[in-house]
Amino acid sequence: MNRHVLTTPAVTALLTALCASVNAAPYDWNYPAPIKSPGANDNGKVVLFDVSHGGTEGNADWVIDGAFSDFADDLVSAGYTVQEYRGVDKNSDGVIQFVDDYTNPTTANSNANEAVITYSAISHADVLVLAESNRPFTQSELQALEDFVAAGKGIFFVADHYNADRNLNTWDSTEVFNGYNRSTLSQFNVGGSYGDLRNPGTASGWLAQEFGIRFRFNAIDWHSGASGIEPASQVEGLTTGVGPVLMAGGATLAITDPNKAKGLVYFSTSDSPSRWTHAVDSGLYFGGTAEGPYVAIAKSGPGKAAFIGDSSPIEDASPKYKRQDNGNTKSTYPGWTDAGNAAQLSINLIDWLATPESYTQFNSSAHPAGTATPTPMASEELDDPDNGQPWNTPSGGYNPWDASTFDYGAYGAPDGPGGSTGGGTGDTLSVSEALAEPTGTTVTVEGVITQAINGEYALEIEDSAGSATLYVKLDSQYRNDFSPQNNPAVIGATLQVSGERDVYMGEPSIEYVTDMQLVDGSSGGGSCGSSGAVSVSDAYASSQGTPLTVVGEVIGGVNDPYALELGDLNSSTSVYVKLESDQRAEYSPANNPAMVGQTLEVDGVRDLYMNHPSLESVSALTVISNCP
């Protein structure tokens, strides 16, 4: 765990007193949960992305304002309202907290865990996306999912290769979705609300019983893309416009009941998939269509389900959270824009899942049956090569069942950059204290800017006494405002920067910056408008999901008439402001050209609109005049 404590007693006491009076309560930093709303093309349908059981562990970041933001934004463009689902606030304290009801006998069956799925909590949605769930479902949660489908709704199951145990808790998404662990050990006969979760040794389990399909425990690479695309006429039109779909360490499925399930994308005879490098067994069991479909659908009663064995062709390279185990920056794959993306396929699937239809199985000429997978459970899948253990042992105090041990800025962690501390990563360090941290450590550092380094690409900060120095590597969005070469006025200002300890040009540095702000009032932020208002550049640098009051100049319209562009009063940085329907007549430059050049104060939540930093969920817009 990267927890940092200032060593000066007087400073420590001061910070403790300040934190007691102004800091948000633990876990508050990451609220409210994000919502993305469409404009005039609203189709009246809601898609929920679940994070109650995972999706943010390890390098995963499958949230609508993180590495699934491209997916979410395209759904919004198609008219869907997209929401993040976290669980049920049982104690009405405004946050959803996970309480271990799986391994801890004290809290087992205690009803204290709030990171749960209930039918009443998800029933307003049309589609539920379960992306790499890494904690098992209770029997009541499985019933809630069954009730959701029985009501004519749809579920999209996004899995990954076997042993993608991203939080090191002995469960991966193939096991969670199937409804049993790969191991046969008695420890997986949990009992209570979970029941017997041992490998049944047959192609059965919850997923097979409900949807006639199971995820295999294989692990396969084929970056050129599975090219066995079924004709659209045989698969409900879902492969229209779909090309080969890449697999970067993924799983296939096995169809156990072709009247319930059918494949959309397979390995063709021209494909050459191979074992993923880190597979625990042969990785690739049969090859070709015998390996089972990579993408499939199911019709079981009134509702529907869809399945894909890898997140790579869906995700994008914009993770929001830090890793739970060590606080490091995540690395995600830009699959949504890769040549082998599943973008069109995913939108097709959501459209299908969100559309109720009266037929209940694939057993007619209009809705043809699928093809059963010849060997739905290979001999290698009958037991766990890891003997019921995670692929790696948790270390550094991290416990996957205890959210209080999650590192700063990780989903579910007590603390993070959206809290009232104004960003950063843990306690603020001096430059000399940051120098003592090992490379790879996530830190927040405060120091005085002294000079530019390597042109506009970096700067140097030092302790106030000049006793120690660090370089700060500037990503492109920070260079206009913070590079001394571009903005000499920042020299002598005190900078607070959050990032990773590294080495730049042979010198100790801070890189992979997640938050950067001047703390001595020398920037344009907060100099006009309401108390607490920040500049556009500060908003640009803030983490997604952060509520902000921002002051800037209206530069022009964006995506008429749904948004405007807000520029910084003192630099070229800009953010987009997505306008709600009742704000467009007055504030959209397309409808009211006189808005261009006005200074505007906006209350909203930091987000991404059209892949550009934005303010959304706007609650107030005010033209102000107390700015220079």
C-alpha positions in Angstrom: 0.0 0.0 0.0 1.3 3.4 -0.9 0.2 5.4 2.2 2.4 8.5 2.9 2.6 10.4 6.2 4.4 13.7 6.6 7.3 13.5 9.0 7.1 17.0 10.4 4.9 16.8 13.6 3.6 20.4 13.4 2.5 20.0 9.7 1.0 16.6 10.5 -1.0 18.1 13.3 -2.2 20.9 11.1 -3.3 18.6 8.3 -5.1 16.3 10.8 -7.1 19.3 12.1 -7.9 20.5 8.6 -8.9 17.1 7.4 -11.2 16.6 10.5 -13.1 19.8 9.5 -13.2 19.7 5.7 -12.5 16.3 4.3 -15.4 14.2 2.9 -16.3 11.0 4.7 -14.5 7.9 3.6 -15.7 6.6 0.2 -17.5 9.9 -0.6 -14.9 10.9 -3.1 -16.3 8.8 -5.9 -19.9 9.9 -5.8 -22.4 10.4 -7.4 -22.3 7.5 -9.8 -22.0 8.7 -13.4 -25.0 9.0 -15.7 -24.9 9.8 -19.4 -28.0 11.1 -21.1 -28.9 11.5 -24.8 -30.2 14.7 -26.4 -33.3 15.0 -28.6 -32.8 11.5 -30.0 -33.7 9.9 -26.6 -35.1 6.4 -27.3 -36.4 6.0 -23.8 -34.3 3.0 -23.0 -31.7 2.6 -20.2 -28.5 0.6 -20.2 -26.9 -0.2 -16.8 -23.2 -1.0 -16.5 -22.6 -3.1 -13.4 -19.6 -2.5 -11.1 -21.1 -4.1 -8.0 -19.2 -7.3 -8.6 -16.1 -6.1 -10.3 -15.0 -4.7 -13.6 -12.4 -2.3 -12.2 -9.9 -4.8 -10.8 -6.3 -5.0 -11.9 -6.0 -3.3 -15.3 -9.8 -3.6 -15.9 -11.7 -0.3 -16.0 -15.0 -1.2 -17.5 -16.9 1.9 -16.4 -18.9 4.4 -18.5 -16.5 7.3 -17.7 -13.4 5.2 -18.0 -12.2 2.5 -20.4 -15.8 1.7 -21.5 -16.5 5.4 -22.2 -16.3 5.0 -26.0 -18.9 2.2 -25.8 -21.1 4.3 -23.5 -20.8 7.5 -25.6 -21.8 5.6 -28.8 -24.8 4.2 -26.9 -25.7 7.8 -25.9 -25.4 8.9 -29.5 -27.8 6.1 -30.4 -30.3 7.5 -27.9 -29.7 5.4 -24.8 -29.5 6.7 -21.2 -26.4 5.0 -19.8 -25.9 4.6 -16.0 -23.4 2.9 -13.7 -24.9 0.4 -11.2 -23.1 0.0 -7.9 -25.6 -1.7 -5.6 -28.1 -0.9 -2.9 -27.6 1.9 -0.3 -29.1 -0.1 2.5 -28.2 2.3 5.3 -29.0 5.5 3.3 -25.6 7.1 3.9 -25.2 8.0 0.2 -22.5 5.5 -0.7 -22.4 1.8 -1.6 -19.9 -0.2 0.4 -18.8 -3.8 -0.1 -18.9 -5.9 3.1 -17.3 -9.3 2.9 -20.1 -11.8 3.0 -18.1 -14.6 1.3 -15.0 -15.4 3.4 -15.8 -13.6 6.6 -17.9 -15.8 8.9 -18.9 -12.8 11.0 -20.5 -10.9 8.1 -21.7 -14.0 6.1 -25.4 -13.8 5.5 -25.6 -10.6 7.6 -27.2 -8.5 4.9 -24.6 -5.9 5.5 -23.1 -6.0 2.0 -24.4 -3.2 -0.2 -22.6 -4.2 -3.4 -25.4 -6.5 -4.5 -27.8 -6.9 -7.3 -31.5 -7.0 -6.6 -34.3 -7.0 -9.2 -36.0 -3.9 -7.8 -32.7 -2.0 -8.1 -32.2 -2.9 -11.8 -35.7 -3.3 -13.0 -35.9 0.2 -14.5 -33.3 -0.7 -17.1 -33.7 -2.4 -20.4 -30.2 -3.9 -20.6 -27.7 -4.9 -17.9 -24.0 -5.1 -18.9 -21.9 -7.4 -16.7 -18.3 -6.8 -17.6 -15.7 -9.2 -16.1 -17.5 -9.7 -12.8 -14.8 -10.9 -10.4 -16.8 -11.8 -7.3 -19.4 -14.7 -7.3 -23.1 -14.0 -7.2 -25.3 -15.2 -4.3 -28.3 -17.4 -5.1 -30.6 -14.5 -4.6 -28.6 -12.4 -7.1 -28.8 -15.1 -9.7 -32.6 -15.1 -9.1 -32.6 -11.3 -9.6 -30.9 -11.8 -13.0 -33.4 -14.5 -13.9 -36.3 -12.2 -13.0 -34.7 -9.5 -15.1 -34.7 -11.7 -18.1 -38.1 -13.1 -17.4 -39.4 -9.5 -17.5 -38.3 -9.3 -21.1 -35.0 -7.5 -20.5 -31.5 -8.3 -21.7 -28.1 -9.1 -20.2 -24.7 -8.7 -22.0 -22.0 -10.9 -20.4 -18.5 -9.7 -21.2 -15.9 -12.2 -20.0 -12.1 -12.8 -20.5 -9.6 -15.6 -20.6 -9.6 -18.2 -17.8 -7.5 -17.0 -14.8 -8.2 -13.3 -15.5 -8.4 -13.2 -11.7 -7.7 -9.5 -11.7 -8.3 -8.9 -7.9 -6.5 -12.1 -6.8 -9.5 -13.6 -5.0 -9.5 -17.0 -6.8 -12.5 -16.0 -9.1 -12.5 -14.8 -12.7 -15.4 -13.8 -14.9 -15.7 -17.2 -16.7 -16.3 -18.9 -13.3 -18.6 -16.1 -11.9 -20.8 -16.2 -15.0 -20.9 -20.0 -15.2 -21.9 -20.1 -11.6 -19.1 -22.3 -10.2 -15.3 -22.2 -9.6 -13.1 -24.3 -11.8 -11.8 -26.1 -8.7 -13.4 -29.0 -7.0 -12.0 -28.2 -3.6 -14.3 -28.3 -0.6 -13.6 -24.6 0.2 -15.8 -23.7 -2.8 -18.8 -25.4 -1.2 -19.4 -22.1 0.6 -22.9 -22.8 1.8 -25.3 -20.1 3.1 -26.3 -17.5 0.6 -23.8 -18.8 -2.0 -24.3 -22.5 -1.9 -22.1 -25.1 -3.5 -19.8 -23.4 -6.0 -17.5 -26.3 -6.8 -16.9 -27.4 -10.4 -19.7 -29.9 -11.2 -17.5 -31.8 -13.7 -20.2 -31.5 -16.4 -21.3 -28.8 -18.8 -24.0 -27.6 -16.4 -24.1 -24.8 -13.9 -26.3 -21.7 -13.7 -25.4 -20.1 -17.1 -26.0 -23.4 -18.9 -29.3 -24.0 -17.1 -30.6 -20.6 -17.8 -29.2 -19.8 -21.3 -27.9 -23.1 -22.7 -24.3 -22.0 -22.8 -21.1 -21.8 -20.7 -17.8 -20.0 -20.9 -14.9 -22.3 -21.5 -11.8 -22.1 -19.3 -9.5 -21.6 -22.3 -7.1 -18.7 -23.0 -6.5 -17.7 -26.6 -4.8 -15.1 -28.8 -5.8 -14.2 -32.3 -5.2 -10.5 -33.0 -6.1 -10.8 -36.6 -9.7 -11.5 -35.5 -12.1 -14.5 -35.5 -13.5 -14.4 -39.0 -16.1 -17.1 -38.9 -19.0 -14.6 -39.0 -22.4 -16.3 -39.2 -24.8 -15.0 -41.9 -27.0 -12.2 -40.6 -30.1 -14.1 -41.7 -29.3 -16.9 -39.3 -28.5 -14.8 -36.2 -31.3 -12.2 -35.9 -29.5 -9.8 -38.2 -26.8 -9.2 -35.6 -23.8 -9.6 -37.8 -24.7 -6.9 -40.3 -21.7 -4.7 -40.8 -19.5 -6.9 -38.6 -16.0 -8.0 -39.6 -13.4 -10.2 -37.9 -13.2 -9.6 -34.1 -9.8 -9.5 -32.4 -9.1 -11.7 -29.4 -6.2 -10.6 -27.2 -6.2 -13.3 -24.5 -9.8 -14.4 -24.5 -12.2 -17.3 -24.0 -14.8 -19.0 -26.2 -18.1 -20.5 -25.2 -19.8 -23.9 -25.5 -23.4 -24.2 -26.6 -25.2 -26.8 -24.5 -28.7 -26.2 -25.7 -29.0 -25.0 -29.4 -32.7 -24.1 -28.9 -31.6 -21.5 -26.3 -28.2 -20.3 -27.6 -26.4 -19.8 -30.9 -23.1 -18.5 -32.0 -22.4 -15.4 -34.0 -18.6 -15.4 -34.4 -16.4 -18.4 -34.6 -12.8 -19.3 -35.6 -12.9 -20.0 -39.3 -10.7 -22.6 -41.1 -8.4 -19.7 -42.3 -7.9 -18.4 -38.7 -4.8 -19.5 -36.7 -5.5 -18.8 -33.1 -2.9 -19.8 -30.5 -2.5 -20.4 -26.8 -2.3 -17.2 -24.8 1.3 -17.0 -23.4 0.2 -17.2 -19.8 -2.5 -19.9 -20.1 -2.5 -22.4 -17.2 -3.1 -25.3 -19.5 -3.0 -26.0 -23.3 -5.1 -22.8 -23.7 -6.6 -23.9 -27.0 -8.6 -27.2 -26.7 -9.9 -28.1 -30.2 -9.6 -25.1 -32.6 -12.0 -24.1 -35.3 -15.7 -24.2 -34.7 -15.2 -27.0 -32.2 -13.7 -24.5 -29.8 -17.2 -23.0 -29.6 -18.3 -19.5 -30.5 -16.4 -16.4 -29.4 -19.6 -14.3 -29.5 -23.0 -15.8 -28.9 -26.6 -14.9 -28.0 -29.4 -16.7 -26.1 -33.2 -16.5 -26.0 -34.7 -18.0 -22.8 -38.3 -17.1 -22.3 -39.3 -13.5 -22.7 -35.8 -12.1 -22.3 -32.4 -12.3 -24.0 -28.7 -12.6 -23.3 -25.5 -12.0 -25.3 -21.9 -13.1 -24.6 -18.4 -12.3 -25.7 -15.2 -13.9 -24.4 -12.9 -10.9 -24.3 -13.1 -7.2 -23.3 -10.3 -6.2 -25.6 -12.4 -5.4 -28.7 -14.7 -3.3 -26.6 -12.5 -1.3 -24.3 -10.7 2.0 -24.9 -7.4 3.5 -23.6 -8.9 6.0 -21.1 -8.9 4.3 -17.7 -10.4 6.3 -14.8 -9.3 4.5 -11.7 -6.0 3.3 -10.2 -5.2 -0.3 -9.5 -6.6 -1.6 -6.2 -3.5 -3.6 -5.2 -0.7 -1.0 -5.8 -2.3 2.3 -6.9 -0.5 2.3 -10.3 -1.9 3.7 -13.5 -3.8 1.1 -15.5 -3.0 0.0 -19.0 -6.0 -0.8 -21.2 -6.3 -1.7 -24.9 -7.7 0.7 -27.5 -10.0 -2.0 -28.9 -13.0 0.2 -29.7 -11.0 1.8 -32.5 -8.7 -1.1 -33.4 -9.2 -2.7 -36.8 -10.6 -5.8 -35.1 -13.1 -3.9 -32.9 -16.5 -5.1 -31.7 -18.0 -1.6 -31.8 -20.7 -2.2 -34.5 -21.3 -5.7 -33.1 -21.7 -4.4 -29.5 -24.2 -1.7 -30.6 -26.1 -4.3 -32.6 -26.3 -6.5 -29.5 -27.5 -3.8 -27.2 -30.2 -2.8 -29.7 -31.3 -6.5 -29.9 -31.2 -7.0 -26.1 -33.2 -3.8 -25.5 -36.0 -4.9 -27.9 -38.7 -7.2 -26.4 -39.9 -10.0 -28.7 -42.5 -12.6 -28.1 -40.7 -15.7 -29.3 -39.1 -17.7 -26.5 -36.6 -20.0 -28.2 -34.5 -20.4 -31.3 -36.7 -23.1 -32.9 -38.4 -21.7 -36.0 -37.5 -20.7 -39.6 -37.7 -17.1 -38.5 -35.5 -17.7 -35.5 -33.3 -20.7 -36.4 -31.7 -22.9 -33.8 -28.0 -22.8 -33.0 -25.4 -25.6 -33.3 -24.4 -27.6 -30.2 -20.7 -27.5 -29.4 -19.4 -31.1 -29.9 -17.5 -31.3 -26.6 -19.0 -28.7 -24.3 -16.6 -29.4 -21.5 -13.1 -30.6 -22.3 -11.2 -32.9 -20.0 -8.8 -30.1 -19.1 -11.7 -28.1 -17.7 -12.7 -30.6 -15.1 -10.3 -29.3 -12.4 -8.1 -26.3 -11.6 -4.4 -26.4 -12.5 -3.9 -23.7 -9.9 -5.4 -25.9 -7.2 -7.9 -23.3 -6.2 -5.3 -20.5 -5.7 -5.1 -17.1 -7.3 -2.6 -16.6 -10.1 -0.5 -14.4 -7.7 -0.5 -13.8 -4.0 -1.9 -10.5 -2.7 0.9 -8.4 -1.1 1.6 -5.1 0.5 -1.5 -5.3 2.8 -3.9 -5.6 -0.1 -6.9 -7.9 0.6 -9.4 -8.4 -2.3 -12.2 -8.9 0.2 -11.5 -5.7 2.2 -12.2 -2.4 0.5 -10.4 -0.5 3.2 -7.1 -1.9 1.9 -7.6 -0.7 -1.7 -5.1 1.9 -2.8 -5.8 5.5 -3.2 -7.9 6.3 -6.3 -9.0 2.7 -6.9 -12.7 2.0 -7.3 -14.1 1.1 -3.9 -11.2 2.7 -2.0 -11.9 4.9 1.0 -9.9 7.9 -0.6 -9.4 9.3 -4.0 -8.9 12.4 -6.1 -12.6 13.4 -6.3 -12.8 14.2 -2.6 -12.8 17.5 -0.8 -9.0 17.4 -0.6 -9.0 18.6 -4.2 -7.2 15.8 -5.9 -4.0 14.0 -5.5 -2.8 10.6 -4.3 -2.6 10.2 -0.5 -1.0 12.7 1.8 0.9 15.6 0.1 4.7 15.1 0.1 7.5 17.6 -0.1 9.9 17.2 -3.0 12.5 15.6 -0.7 10.0 13.1 0.7 8.9 12.2 -2.9 12.6 11.6 -3.8 12.7 9.0 -1.1 9.8 7.0 -2.7 10.7 4.1 -5.1 10.0 4.4 -8.8 6.5 3.2 -9.6 5.0 4.7 -6.4 1.9 6.9 -6.9 2.4 10.2 -5.0 1.1 13.7 -4.6 3.9 16.3 -4.4 4.0 20.0 -3.7 6.9 22.2 -4.8 7.9 25.5 -6.3 8.3 25.7 -10.1 11.8 26.8 -11.0 12.3 26.3 -14.8 11.4 24.6 -18.0 13.0 21.2 -18.9 13.4 20.0 -22.4 11.4 22.8 -23.9 7.7 22.6 -23.2 7.7 18.9 -22.2 8.6 19.2 -18.5 9.3 21.5 -15.6 11.4 21.4 -12.5 10.0 21.8 -8.9 12.0 22.2 -5.7 11.4 22.3 -2.0 10.8 25.8 -0.7 14.3 25.9 0.7 15.8 24.7 -2.6 17.2 21.6 -1.0 15.8 19.0 -3.5 14.5 19.0 -7.0 12.2 16.9 -9.2 11.3 17.0 -12.9 7.6 16.8 -13.8 6.9 15.4 -17.3 3.9 17.3 -18.8 1.4 15.5 -21.0 0.0 17.5 -23.9 -3.1 18.8 -22.0 -0.8 20.5 -19.3 1.8 22.2 -21.5 0.0 25.4 -22.4 -0.8 26.3 -18.8 2.1 24.8 -16.8 5.2 24.7 -19.0 7.4 27.7 -18.0 8.4 27.9 -21.7 4.8 28.6 -22.7 3.7 30.4 -19.6 6.7 32.1 -17.8 4.3 33.4 -15.1 4.2 30.0 -13.4 7.9 30.3 -12.4 7.9 30.8 -8.6 4.4 29.4 -8.2 3.7 26.4 -5.9 2.5 23.4 -7.8 0.7 20.3 -6.5 1.0 17.4 -8.8 -0.2 13.8 -8.6 1.5 11.1 -10.6 4.0 8.2 -10.6 7.6 8.5 -9.3 9.8 7.8 -12.3 13.0 9.0 -14.1 13.0 11.6 -16.9 16.2 12.5 -18.8 18.2 10.6 -16.1 16.7 12.7 -13.2 14.1 11.7 -10.6 10.6 12.7 -11.9 6.9 12.6 -11.7 5.2 11.2 -14.8 1.8 9.8 -15.8 0.3 12.9 -14.2 -3.4 12.5 -13.1 -3.9 15.9 -11.4 -2.0 19.2 -11.5 -2.9 22.6 -10.0 -1.3 25.8 -8.7 -2.0 26.2 -5.1 -0.9 29.8 -4.5 -3.5 31.7 -6.5 -1.2 32.6 -9.4 -3.3 30.9 -12.0 -6.7 32.1 -13.4 -8.5 29.4 -11.4 -10.9 30.8 -8.8 -10.0 34.4 -9.5 -13.5 35.3 -10.6 -17.0 34.0 -10.3 -18.4 32.3 -7.3 -16.2 31.3 -4.3 -14.6 27.9 -5.2 -15.0 28.3 -8.9 -12.0 26.9 -10.9 -10.5 27.7 -14.3 -11.1 25.7 -17.4 -7.5 24.4 -17.2 -8.1 23.1 -13.7 -11.4 21.5 -14.9 -9.5 19.9 -17.8 -7.0 18.4 -15.5 -9.6 17.1 -13.0 -10.6 13.5 -12.8 -13.7 12.3 -14.5 -16.7 12.2 -12.1 -15.6 15.2 -10.1 -18.3 17.8 -9.4 -17.0 21.3 -10.4 -18.0 25.0 -10.7 -16.0 26.3 -13.7 -15.5 29.8 -15.1 -14.5 30.3 -18.8 -15.3 32.1 -22.0 -17.7 30.7 -24.5 -15.7 30.0 -27.7 -18.3 28.5 -29.9 -20.8 25.7 -30.4 -20.2 21.9 -30.5 -22.5 19.3 -32.1 -25.3 21.9 -32.6 -27.2 22.7 -30.5 -26.3 20.2 -27.8 -23.1 21.7 -26.4 -20.8 24.6 -26.3 -17.0 25.0 -26.0 -15.7 26.8 -22.9 -12.2 28.3 -23.1 -9.8 29.3 -20.3 -9.6 33.0 -19.7 -5.8 32.8 -19.6 -4.8 30.0 -22.0 -5.9 28.0 -24.9 -7.3 25.1 -22.9 -11.0 24.3 -23.4 -13.7 21.9 -22.2 -17.0 21.1 -23.8 -20.2 21.8 -21.9 -23.1 19.4 -22.7 -26.3 21.3 -22.5 -29.5 19.8 -21.0 -32.7 20.3 -23.2 -34.0 23.2 -21.2 -30.6 25.1 -21.5 -30.2 25.0 -25.3 -32.4 27.8 -26.3 -30.5 30.4 -24.2 -27.0 29.1 -24.0 -26.3 27.2 -27.2 -24.3 29.4 -29.6 -26.2 27.7 -32.4 -29.5 29.1 -31.1 -28.1 32.3 -29.5 -24.9 33.5 -31.2 -24.6 36.3 -28.7 -23.3 33.7 -26.2 -19.9 33.6 -28.0 -17.5 35.7 -26.0 -19.5 35.7 -22.8 -17.9 34.7 -19.5 -19.9 31.7 -18.2 -20.0 29.9 -14.9 -21.0 26.3 -15.1 -21.9 23.8 -12.4 -21.5 20.3 -13.7 -19.6 17.0 -13.5 -16.2 16.4 -15.3 -16.8 13.9 -18.1 -16.0 13.2 -21.8 -18.2 14.4 -24.6 -17.2 13.5 -28.2 -14.0 12.2 -26.7 -13.1 15.7 -25.4 -12.9 16.7 -21.7 -16.3 18.0 -20.8 -18.8 19.1 -18.1 -22.0 17.2 -18.1 -25.1 16.8 -15.8 -25.1 20.6 -15.8 -27.2 22.0 -13.0 -26.6 25.7 -13.4 -25.4 28.2 -16.0 -24.7 31.8 -15.2 -23.3 34.7 -17.3 -21.0 36.6 -15.0 -19.2 40.0 -15.3 -16.8 40.1 -12.4 -13.9 38.7 -14.4 -11.2 40.6 -16.1 
